[in-house]
Amino acid sequence: MINDVFFVLKQSVMITGFVFVMMLVIEYVNVQTNGIWQKNISGNRWKQYLLAGFLGAIPGCLGAFTAVALFSHRLISFGAIVTAMIATSGDEAFVMFAMFPQKAVLLTLALFIVGIFAGYITDKIPLSNKFINKFAENKFPLHDEEQCKCFQKDKFLQSLFKPSIFRVIITIIVLSLLIAFLTGALAGNAKTWIKITLLLVVSFSLFVVISVPDHFLKEHLWDHIVKIHLLRIFLWTFGTLLALHFLTNFIDIESWMTENMLIILVIAVLVGIVPESGPHLVFVTLFAQGSIPFSILLASSIAQDGHGMLPLLAESKRGFIAVKLINIIFAFITGIIGYVLNF
């Protein structure tokens, strides 16, 4: 019991920590460039879809978490976050590339294409703007005053040796994450490239925290990221993962699905509602064994997004539900077409 809770706690800290440092890095880059890259992305929806599709196609959940960080700051559209969540296969991507690499490449390409198409259609729906407006308060605050220059040599030593309470707290948070990743306390079993990515991002975040002026630290990092996002993302992530962990221990999902092959497509799509990597592995295994066709695996992959949606659940419950509904609709349509065409 205690070990299970501790395992879920570590997962939650890892997810929350990565989303936090990605938000921090995005905020820093945006202010340093005076929002030039933000305007470039925001002004072109197709660039947003391609970026979101690329982030989603990256194996694991780091790309999806990054997409949520971009969406929560209104850097990508509601349709683009739909693209990212359709394109992602979460941690199952590693399993699929190990079990059937050629089909995994085909699946990733199919998800990328369906995701971009779904994102474009979603942004054509007027109602999608209501979900974007929910994030108005999270839009990047840009300032022209001198104090927002993020690295000033003459003030660096003063900030380093006489830090404010905000700098101390955020430094402790980031430094703790860095030590945890270095020692393997967090993400100890992750792939090497994931560990390297985490270390690079967190290390850069530490540089940001110790080098930016107090104004940036308080206005952009403390008031904007720590106070608004950090605790909320952690609590929702931890609560959801803990509930799902104990729920799946009492339900034999694989046996139940195997005994109901006639409705397996419906089950595959509906199981995708669960913001968890585990259930989707059932369909990956069934496909590898030749028990289900590619179309059902594709439908399942469209509907599910691993842990990628957990930060969005913390940010907006309505947004989470809306993305899931859209993904389910496209999963059903794609799965039925594929099933009828017998592939």
C-alpha positions in Angstrom: 0.0 0.0 0.0 2.7 2.5 1.1 4.9 1.4 -1.8 2.1 2.0 -4.3 1.4 5.5 -3.0 5.1 6.3 -3.1 5.4 5.1 -6.7 2.5 7.3 -7.8 3.9 10.2 -5.8 7.2 9.9 -7.7 5.4 9.8 -11.1 3.4 12.9 -10.1 6.4 14.8 -9.0 8.2 13.9 -12.3 5.3 15.0 -14.5 4.6 18.2 -12.5 8.4 19.0 -12.4 8.8 18.7 -16.1 5.7 20.8 -16.9 6.9 23.4 -14.4 10.5 23.7 -15.9 9.1 23.7 -19.5 6.8 26.6 -18.5 9.7 28.4 -17.0 11.9 27.9 -20.1 9.1 29.0 -22.4 8.5 32.1 -20.3 12.2 33.0 -20.3 12.7 32.5 -24.0 9.5 34.5 -24.8 10.6 37.5 -22.7 14.2 37.3 -24.0 13.0 37.5 -27.6 10.3 40.0 -26.8 7.6 37.6 -28.0 8.9 37.4 -31.6 8.6 33.6 -31.8 5.3 33.7 -30.0 3.9 36.0 -32.6 5.4 33.9 -35.4 3.7 30.7 -34.2 0.4 32.4 -33.1 0.0 34.0 -36.5 0.2 30.7 -38.5 -2.2 27.8 -37.5 -0.4 25.3 -39.8 2.9 26.0 -38.0 1.0 25.3 -34.8 -0.4 22.0 -36.1 3.0 20.8 -37.4 4.7 21.8 -34.1 2.0 20.1 -32.0 2.0 17.0 -34.2 5.8 16.8 -33.9 5.7 17.1 -30.1 2.9 14.5 -29.9 4.9 12.1 -32.2 7.9 12.1 -29.8 7.8 8.8 -27.9 6.8 9.2 -24.3 4.8 12.0 -22.7 7.4 14.8 -22.6 6.3 16.2 -26.0 2.7 16.2 -24.9 3.5 17.9 -21.6 5.3 20.6 -23.6 2.3 21.0 -25.9 0.1 21.6 -22.8 2.6 24.2 -21.5 2.3 26.0 -24.9 -1.5 25.8 -24.9 -1.8 27.0 -21.4 0.0 30.2 -22.5 -2.1 30.5 -25.6 0.9 29.9 -27.9 -1.0 27.2 -29.8 -4.7 26.9 -30.6 -7.3 24.6 -29.2 -7.1 22.6 -32.4 -3.3 22.3 -32.1 -3.6 20.7 -28.6 -6.1 18.3 -30.2 -3.4 17.5 -32.8 -0.8 16.9 -30.1 -3.0 14.5 -28.1 -4.1 12.5 -31.2 -0.5 12.3 -32.4 0.9 11.1 -29.0 1.1 7.4 -28.0 2.7 8.1 -24.7 5.0 5.5 -23.2 3.4 2.8 -25.4 5.3 4.1 -28.3 8.5 2.6 -26.9 6.8 -0.8 -26.5 5.4 -0.6 -30.1 8.8 0.3 -31.6 10.3 -2.6 -29.8 7.6 -5.2 -30.7 6.7 -4.2 -34.3 8.9 -1.3 -35.4 7.7 -1.0 -39.1 4.1 -1.0 -38.1 4.9 1.5 -35.3 6.4 3.9 -37.8 3.2 3.6 -40.0 1.0 4.1 -36.9 3.0 7.2 -35.9 2.7 8.7 -39.4 -1.1 7.9 -39.5 -1.6 9.6 -36.1 0.4 12.6 -37.2 -1.8 13.0 -40.3 -5.1 12.4 -38.5 -4.0 14.8 -35.7 -3.3 17.6 -38.1 -6.6 17.1 -40.0 -8.5 16.9 -36.7 -6.8 20.1 -35.4 -7.7 22.0 -38.5 -11.4 20.8 -38.3 -11.6 21.6 -34.6 -10.4 25.2 -35.1 -13.1 25.7 -37.7 -15.7 25.1 -35.0 -16.7 28.5 -33.4 -17.2 26.9 -30.0 -13.4 26.2 -29.7 -12.7 29.9 -29.1 -14.5 29.6 -25.8 -11.9 27.2 -24.5 -9.1 29.4 -25.7 -10.6 32.4 -23.8 -10.5 30.4 -20.6 -6.7 30.8 -20.7 -6.7 34.6 -21.3 -5.2 35.2 -17.8 -2.3 32.9 -18.7 -1.2 34.9 -21.7 2.5 35.8 -21.6 3.1 39.2 -19.9 5.5 41.2 -21.9 7.2 44.3 -20.6 9.4 46.9 -22.3 11.0 48.3 -19.1 14.7 47.9 -18.5 14.2 45.6 -15.5 12.8 42.8 -17.7 16.2 42.2 -19.3 16.8 38.6 -18.2 20.5 38.7 -17.7 22.3 41.8 -16.3 26.0 41.2 -15.4 26.1 44.1 -12.9 23.1 42.7 -11.0 23.9 39.0 -11.2 26.3 38.8 -8.2 24.0 40.9 -6.1 21.0 38.6 -6.9 23.2 35.5 -6.3 24.6 36.4 -2.9 21.5 38.4 -1.6 18.6 36.4 -3.0 15.0 37.3 -2.4 12.7 34.7 -0.8 11.1 34.0 -4.1 14.5 33.2 -5.7 15.4 30.9 -2.7 12.1 28.9 -3.0 12.2 28.5 -6.7 15.9 27.6 -6.7 15.2 24.9 -4.1 12.4 23.5 -6.2 14.5 23.4 -9.4 17.7 22.2 -7.6 15.7 19.4 -6.0 14.5 18.2 -9.4 18.0 18.3 -10.8 19.4 16.2 -7.9 16.4 13.8 -8.2 17.0 13.3 -11.9 20.8 13.0 -11.5 20.5 10.4 -8.8 17.7 8.4 -10.5 15.3 9.1 -7.7 13.0 10.4 -10.5 12.8 8.9 -14.0 15.5 6.3 -12.9 14.1 3.7 -15.4 13.6 6.1 -18.3 15.3 5.9 -21.6 18.7 7.5 -21.8 17.6 10.3 -24.2 14.7 11.1 -21.9 17.1 11.4 -18.9 19.4 13.7 -21.0 16.5 15.8 -22.0 15.3 16.2 -18.5 18.8 17.1 -17.2 19.3 19.7 -19.9 16.0 21.4 -19.4 16.2 21.4 -15.6 19.9 22.6 -15.7 18.9 25.5 -18.0 16.0 26.3 -15.7 18.4 26.5 -12.8 20.5 29.0 -14.7 17.4 31.0 -15.4 16.3 31.1 -11.8 19.7 32.3 -10.5 20.4 34.8 -13.2 17.1 36.7 -13.9 16.4 39.9 -12.0 13.9 40.0 -9.1 11.2 41.6 -11.2 11.2 38.8 -13.7 11.4 36.2 -11.0 8.4 37.5 -9.1 6.2 38.7 -11.9 6.8 36.0 -14.5 7.9 32.9 -12.5 6.4 33.2 -9.0 3.1 35.1 -9.6 2.5 33.4 -12.9 3.8 29.9 -12.8 4.3 28.9 -9.2 1.2 30.4 -7.7 -1.2 29.7 -10.7 0.0 26.3 -12.0 2.4 24.3 -9.8 0.2 23.1 -6.9 -2.9 22.6 -9.0 -1.0 20.4 -11.6 0.6 18.3 -8.9 -2.6 17.7 -6.9 -4.7 16.7 -10.0 -1.9 14.5 -11.4 -1.3 12.8 -8.1 -5.1 12.3 -7.4 -5.8 10.9 -10.8 -2.8 8.6 -11.0 -3.5 7.3 -7.5 -7.2 6.5 -8.2 -6.4 4.8 -11.5 -3.6 2.8 -10.0 -5.8 1.2 -7.4 -8.7 0.9 -9.8 -6.8 -1.1 -12.4 -5.5 -3.5 -9.7 -9.1 -4.7 -9.1 -10.2 -5.0 -12.7 -8.8 -7.6 -15.2 -9.2 -5.4 -18.2 -7.4 -7.7 -20.7 -9.5 -10.8 -19.9 -12.7 -8.8 -20.1 -11.8 -7.3 -23.5 -10.7 -10.7 -24.9 -14.1 -12.2 -24.1 -16.0 -9.4 -25.9 -14.3 -9.2 -29.3 -17.5 -8.1 -31.1 -17.4 -4.7 -29.3 -13.6 -4.4 -29.0 -13.5 -1.4 -31.2 -15.9 0.5 -29.0 -14.1 -0.6 -25.9 -10.7 0.4 -27.4 -12.0 3.9 -28.0 -13.7 4.3 -24.7 -10.7 3.1 -22.7 -8.8 5.9 -24.3 -10.8 8.3 -22.0 -8.5 7.1 -19.1 -5.5 9.4 -18.8 -3.2 6.5 -18.2 -0.7 4.6 -20.2 -1.4 1.1 -18.9 -4.8 0.2 -20.5 -3.7 1.0 -24.0 -0.9 -1.7 -23.7 -3.7 -4.3 -23.8 -4.4 -3.3 -27.4 -0.7 -3.1 -28.3 -0.3 -6.6 -27.0 -3.4 -7.9 -28.8 -2.2 -6.4 -32.1 1.3 -7.8 -31.7 -0.3 -11.3 -31.2 -2.5 -10.8 -34.3 -5.7 -10.8 -32.3 -7.0 -7.4 -33.5 -6.5 -5.5 -36.8 -4.4 -2.4 -37.3 -7.6 -0.2 -37.5 -8.5 -1.0 -33.9 -5.0 -0.2 -32.7 -5.2 3.1 -34.6 -8.5 4.0 -33.1 -7.2 3.1 -29.6 -4.1 5.2 -30.2 -6.2 8.2 -31.4 -8.4 8.1 -28.3 -5.6 7.7 -25.7 -2.8 10.0 -24.9 -1.0 8.4 -22.0 -0.3 10.8 -19.2 -0.2 13.7 -21.7 -3.6 15.1 -20.7 -3.0 15.1 -16.9 -1.6 18.7 -16.9 -4.5 19.9 -19.0 -6.9 18.2 -16.6 -5.4 20.4 -13.9 -5.6 23.5 -16.0 -9.1 23.2 -17.4 -11.6 20.4 -16.7 -13.8 21.6 -19.6 -10.8 21.7 -21.9 -9.9 18.2 -20.9 -13.4 16.9 -21.6 -13.6 18.7 -24.9 -10.3 17.4 -26.2 -11.3 13.8 -25.1 -14.7 14.1 -26.8 -13.1 15.3 -30.1 -10.5 12.6 -30.0 -13.1 9.9 -29.4 -15.2 11.1 -32.3 -12.2 11.0 -34.7 -11.2 7.6 -33.2 -14.6 6.1 -33.9 -14.7 7.5 -37.4 -11.2 6.4 -38.3 -11.7 3.0 -36.6 -15.0 2.2 -38.3 -13.6 3.2 -41.8 -10.6 1.1 -41.2 -12.6 -1.8 -40.0 -15.0 -1.7 -42.9 -12.1 -1.5 -45.3 -10.6 -4.5 -43.5 -7.2 -3.2 -42.5 
